[in-house]
Structures are given as C-alpha cells and as structure tokens.
Amino acid sequence: MIYFRSDYSQGAHPHILDALIRTNEEHTDGYALDAHSEHAAQMIKDMIGRQDCEVYMMVGGTPTNIITTAAALKPWEAAVAPRTAHIYTHECGALEATGHRVITMDGVDGKLTPELIDKAWLEYEDDHTVIPRLAYISHTTETGTVYTKAELQALRKCCDEHDMLLYLDGARLGAGLTCEDTDLTIRDIAQLTDAFYIGGTKNGLLLGEAVVIFNDYMNDHYRWMIKQKNGMLAKGRLIGVQFEALLEGGEDSVFYQIGRHENAMAKKLREGIEAAGYSFDGNSRTNQLFPILPEPLVRELEKDFFFYDWAPAENGCRVIRLVTSWGTTEDDVNAFIQALHK
C-alpha cells in the first residue's frame, strides 16, 4: 500500500529521530522549561527577525489553535474564518466548547479576504451579536492554496481598521513558504500577524508545533491557559529537541528541505494527473492535491493507494485528496501516475 493519505502517516524524519536518540538519556527540567526548548525558541526568534515575542512548544495543531484563539477572545467575542477552516471543519467544535463562536464566510479559493471580514461586521453589528475579534487564516489553506504578501498586508490593514487580531495557522507552513507561487516569507508573517505557529507534526516531527505570539494581550498568562486546556507536555523537551534539529541550518534546514521536497513530489504528481486528462478541484500548488476522477477508477486505485475519498463530484466522479510528505518518493508518484493508465 502506498500512502497519500496525509503528511504525518510516518514517524519522524531521520534527522529528527537522530536528535531524539542523541539526547535521550539527558536529564532536563520539564514542561518546556528545558535548555533545548529555550534554544529552539531563540532559534525561531532569530529566524523571524524579532525578539519581541514569546515562543511556546505545543503538542499539536488543534490544542495550539484552540488555546491561542481562546486566549485572544473575551466571552462575547468570536473568530472569523473561511468555511473550510480547520477550527470550523476538523476540530470537533473545540473552539465553540470554550464558549466562542466561529463566524464562517465562504472563502475565496480557501482564503479569507478583507471584503469577507467587512461582511462579517455588517452581520454582527450590535450588542445582540458576538463581536468579530479575531481573523483566523492558514498558510497553506485547507484547500492547498497560499496567501501572497499583498493579501496578508491587506488583511492586516483590515484587521487594524476593525481593531481585530490576526492569527495564522501554520500546520503546513513549510509547504507554504517553499511554494513556487508565493512571495510570502516567514519574516513577513512575523511582521503582519499577532500570532502564528510553525507546524512540526505535518513537517517531519513525531509531534509538536511552535506558536509565536507578539500581542501582549494574547500572551497574558498563556502558560496558564496551556495547562488548563490540557496542552502542557511534562516531557516538553521532546518538542524542543525536535525543533532544534528541524530549524538548524537556516534556508538549508530540514524544515525548508521537507517543504521543497513535498512540493516537488506534488508538482510531479499534479503534472502526471493532468497529462492523463484529469482536472482538479481548486487551485492548489502545494502538497495537497484534489483531483477529480471517475468513481470506478477511484475504487480501483484504493486497492493499492491510501488516500481520502474527499467529496462527490458531477458525472459520476469523486474528488479525492492526495498529500505528499517528507517520505514520499518518486517511485510512489510514478506508481500512482501509471495506475491512472491501466
């Protein structure tokens, strides 16, 4: 079975695993108060070109999103997000369970726009409704698209006009930053958001994310929020060690290597699918692809490949989702392309 189901179906990238083995017998303080976590946090500050922030080692994407968003919102405030947003579609109502509403808008190619934020304010305008306080976006989006620098600047300007916070989910940030079609850098993100996170789980780590917070209001007693929401890992150094290994080397780090590799594999896969005569749902140029295939072909492919049967399409077709990762090989891609012609 060849896996295109997700970018976290394997364990850790060998370089990450080597770092865990090398440090395995060390004694350190717990709860991410160890030297490795502190060093990883400083590496991130240097990487983004800002020292005026706090960096927290987190266990996974959903806790990171929920804890950070809930820390930003008062009881009568809400998050505005595209309808495809992870906090709305794939986190089991976790944000709502903290008492905060997700105001969803029909995104443009999976993205939130200033016009959609303005529309949310027209719909939620007085003391009988929640206040749109935080804009939630992701890079890459749930449909594999990416924001340009100009788009993020426009969102920042709009948020400032509405006195809103801007939070970027970076679960697949490595793929977003190495995409051929983006001019957005991690330093741009650090200048234009109130908080964002660097995804590790979907970028070669066994587990772990690193959230970066610039806004003092969101930072207030953030560690208390982590503890209360069951997100504080006793062996926190496990995340710090992995981020040290992931980020060392700057532009040549494993973080960027993985992003470039999975995007290259996705490009080869996309071109092979197009050459076979099939189209796509959406306009992804990163490591998530959504080809539209006849249902009989989908059922045949399922015998040898593991992927998401995503949604029904017209004329007896199905949209499937294919995801490439650090472990995807050219042989894997070639096998899938060849299977389209059987």
C-alpha positions in Angstrom: 0.0 0.0 0.0 1.4 3.4 -1.0 0.3 6.3 1.3 -1.0 9.6 0.1 -3.5 9.9 3.0 -1.6 12.6 5.0 1.8 14.2 5.6 2.0 12.7 9.1 1.4 9.0 8.5 5.1 8.2 9.0 7.2 8.7 12.1 9.9 11.3 12.4 12.3 12.4 9.6 15.6 10.5 10.3 17.4 13.7 11.2 14.8 14.5 13.8 14.8 11.0 15.1 18.6 11.1 15.4 18.4 14.2 17.6 15.9 12.5 19.9 18.1 9.4 20.2 21.2 11.5 20.8 19.6 13.4 23.7 17.5 10.5 25.1 19.5 10.0 28.3 19.8 13.6 29.2 18.1 14.9 32.4 16.2 18.2 31.9 13.6 20.2 33.5 10.0 19.5 32.4 7.1 21.4 30.8 9.2 23.0 28.1 11.4 24.9 30.6 14.5 23.0 29.5 17.6 24.2 27.6 16.5 22.6 24.3 13.1 24.3 24.3 14.7 27.6 25.2 17.3 27.3 22.5 14.6 26.3 19.9 12.6 29.4 20.9 15.7 31.6 20.4 16.3 30.0 17.0 12.8 30.9 16.0 13.2 34.5 17.2 16.4 34.8 15.1 14.7 33.1 12.1 11.8 35.5 12.0 13.9 38.6 12.9 12.0 39.5 16.0 12.9 39.3 19.7 9.8 41.0 21.0 7.7 37.8 21.1 7.1 34.7 23.1 7.5 31.2 21.7 5.7 28.2 23.2 6.3 24.5 22.4 2.9 22.9 21.8 1.8 19.3 21.4 -0.4 19.5 18.3 -2.3 21.7 15.9 -5.7 21.6 17.5 -4.5 22.5 21.0 -2.4 25.3 19.5 -5.4 26.7 17.6 -7.8 26.4 20.4 -5.6 27.7 23.2 -4.3 30.6 21.2 -7.7 31.6 19.9 -9.4 31.3 23.3 -6.6 33.3 24.9 -7.3 36.1 22.5 -11.1 36.3 23.0 -13.4 37.6 25.7 -16.6 35.6 26.3 -18.6 37.8 23.9 -16.0 37.7 21.1 -15.7 35.4 18.1 -13.3 34.3 15.4 -13.9 35.0 11.7 -12.7 32.2 9.3 -13.2 30.7 5.9 -15.9 28.0 5.9 -13.2 25.4 5.1 -11.0 26.5 8.1 -9.6 23.8 10.3 -11.1 25.3 13.5 -14.5 25.0 12.0 -14.4 21.8 10.0 -12.0 19.5 11.7 -11.6 20.3 15.4 -14.9 18.8 16.6 -16.3 22.1 17.9 -13.3 22.6 20.2 -13.3 26.4 19.9 -17.1 26.5 20.5 -16.6 24.4 23.6 -14.5 27.2 25.0 -17.5 29.5 24.6 -16.5 31.2 21.4 -18.3 31.2 18.1 -16.7 30.7 14.7 -18.2 33.1 12.2 -17.7 31.4 8.9 -17.5 33.0 5.5 -17.4 31.5 2.0 -13.7 31.9 1.3 -12.1 32.8 -2.0 -10.1 29.8 -3.1 -9.9 28.8 0.6 -8.8 32.2 1.7 -10.2 34.9 3.9 -10.4 38.4 2.4 -10.9 41.9 3.7 -14.3 42.1 2.0 -15.4 39.0 3.9 -14.3 40.5 7.2 -16.2 43.6 6.4 -19.3 41.5 5.6 -19.0 39.7 9.0 -19.1 43.1 10.7 -22.2 44.0 8.8 -23.9 40.8 10.0 -22.7 41.1 13.6 -23.2 44.7 14.3 -24.6 45.3 17.8 -24.9 44.1 21.4 -27.2 41.3 20.4 -24.5 39.6 18.5 -21.0 38.4 19.2 -18.1 40.7 18.2 -15.8 39.6 15.4 -12.5 40.0 17.2 -10.0 37.6 15.6 -9.4 36.7 12.0 -8.2 33.1 11.5 -6.3 32.1 8.4 -4.0 29.3 7.5 -0.9 29.1 5.2 -1.3 26.8 3.4 -5.1 26.8 3.4 -7.2 23.6 3.8 -7.5 23.6 0.0 -3.8 23.8 -0.5 -3.7 27.5 -1.6 -1.4 30.1 -0.3 -1.5 33.8 0.6 0.6 36.4 -1.2 2.3 39.1 0.8 -0.1 41.7 -0.6 -3.1 39.6 0.5 -1.7 39.3 4.0 -0.9 43.1 4.1 -4.5 43.8 3.1 -5.8 41.5 5.9 -3.6 43.3 8.4 -4.9 46.6 7.3 -8.5 45.5 7.5 -7.9 43.9 11.0 -6.4 47.2 12.2 -9.4 49.1 10.9 -11.7 46.8 12.9 -9.5 46.5 16.0 -9.1 42.8 15.3 -6.3 40.3 15.9 -4.8 38.3 13.0 -3.8 34.7 13.7 -2.2 32.3 11.1 -2.4 28.6 11.4 0.9 27.2 10.1 0.3 23.5 10.3 1.7 23.2 6.7 3.8 26.4 6.8 6.8 24.6 5.4 4.9 23.8 2.2 3.5 27.3 2.1 6.9 29.0 2.4 8.5 26.9 -0.3 5.7 27.0 -2.8 6.7 28.3 -6.2 3.7 30.6 -6.3 4.2 32.6 -3.1 6.3 35.7 -2.3 5.4 35.5 1.4 8.3 34.8 3.8 8.3 33.8 7.5 9.6 37.3 8.3 6.6 38.9 6.5 4.3 36.7 8.6 6.1 37.7 11.8 5.6 41.4 10.9 1.9 41.1 9.8 0.3 38.8 12.4 -0.4 38.9 16.1 0.4 35.2 16.4 1.2 32.3 14.2 2.6 28.8 14.5 5.3 26.7 12.8 3.9 23.3 12.2 6.0 20.3 13.1 3.6 17.4 13.1 3.0 17.7 9.4 6.6 18.7 8.7 8.7 15.8 9.8 8.3 15.8 13.6 6.9 12.9 15.7 4.7 15.6 17.3 4.8 19.2 18.2 4.2 22.8 17.0 5.8 26.1 18.0 3.4 29.0 18.5 4.8 32.5 18.3 2.9 35.3 19.9 3.6 39.0 19.5 0.5 40.5 21.1 0.8 41.2 24.8 -2.9 40.7 25.4 -2.8 37.2 23.9 0.4 36.5 25.9 -1.1 37.3 29.3 -0.8 34.1 31.4 -0.6 32.0 28.2 1.2 29.1 30.0 -1.7 29.0 32.5 -4.1 28.6 29.5 -1.9 25.8 28.2 -2.1 24.0 31.5 -5.8 24.5 32.0 -6.6 23.2 28.5 -4.5 20.1 28.9 -1.8 21.1 26.4 1.2 21.1 28.7 3.5 18.2 28.0 5.5 17.1 31.0 8.4 15.9 28.8 8.3 19.2 26.9 11.9 18.9 25.9 10.9 16.3 23.3 9.3 19.1 21.3 12.2 21.5 21.8 14.8 18.9 20.7 12.9 18.3 17.5 12.6 21.9 16.6 16.3 22.4 17.2 17.0 19.7 14.7 14.3 20.9 12.3 15.4 24.5 12.1 19.2 24.3 12.2 20.8 25.5 9.0 18.6 28.4 8.1 17.4 28.2 4.4 19.1 24.8 4.2 17.4 23.4 7.3 15.3 20.2 7.3 12.3 22.5 7.7 12.8 24.0 4.2 14.2 20.8 2.7 11.0 19.0 3.6 8.8 21.7 2.2 10.6 21.8 -1.1 10.6 18.0 -1.4 6.9 17.5 -0.8 6.0 20.4 -3.1 8.2 18.9 -5.8 6.6 15.5 -5.4 3.2 17.1 -5.5 4.1 19.0 -8.7 5.2 15.8 -10.4 2.0 14.1 -9.3 -0.1 17.0 -10.5 1.5 17.1 -13.9 1.1 13.3 -14.3 -2.6 13.6 -13.4 -3.1 16.5 -15.8 -1.3 14.6 -18.6 -3.7 11.7 -18.0 -6.6 14.0 -18.8 -8.0 14.7 -15.4 -8.8 18.1 -13.7 -8.7 19.3 -10.1 -11.0 20.8 -7.6 -9.3 24.0 -6.6 -6.0 25.6 -7.4 -3.5 24.0 -5.0 0.2 24.4 -5.8 1.4 22.9 -2.6 1.4 19.3 -1.2 -2.3 18.8 -1.1 -4.0 17.9 -4.4 -7.7 17.3 -5.1 -8.1 15.5 -8.5 -11.5 14.7 -9.9 -11.6 11.1 -11.0 -14.3 8.7 -12.2 -15.7 6.7 -9.3 -14.7 3.3 -10.8 -11.1 4.5 -11.1 -11.2 5.7 -7.5 -12.3 2.3 -6.3 -9.6 0.6 -8.4 -6.9 3.0 -7.0 -8.0 2.3 -3.5 -6.7 -1.3 -3.8 -3.0 -0.1 -3.9 -3.1 3.5 -2.6 -4.3 5.0 0.6 -5.9 8.5 0.2 -9.0 10.5 1.2 -12.2 10.0 -0.8 -12.9 13.7 -0.3 -16.3 14.5 -1.9 -18.7 13.7 -4.7 -18.4 15.5 -8.0 -20.6 15.7 -11.1 -21.0 13.0 -13.8 -20.2 10.0 -11.6 -16.9 11.3 -10.4 -15.3 11.8 -7.0 -12.9 14.4 -5.6 -10.0 12.7 -3.8 -7.3 14.2 -1.7 -3.6 13.3 -2.3 -1.0 14.5 0.2 2.8 14.3 -0.3 5.2 14.3 2.6 8.9 14.1 3.6 8.7 10.4 2.9 7.1 10.5 -0.5 9.3 9.1 -3.2 9.4 9.4 -6.9 8.6 5.7 -7.1 5.4 6.4 -5.2 4.4 9.2 -7.5 5.3 7.2 -10.6 3.3 4.2 -9.4 0.2 6.4 -9.0 0.5 8.0 -12.4 1.0 4.6 -14.0 -2.1 3.3 -12.3 -4.2 6.0 -14.0 -3.5 4.5 -17.3 -4.4 0.8 -16.5 
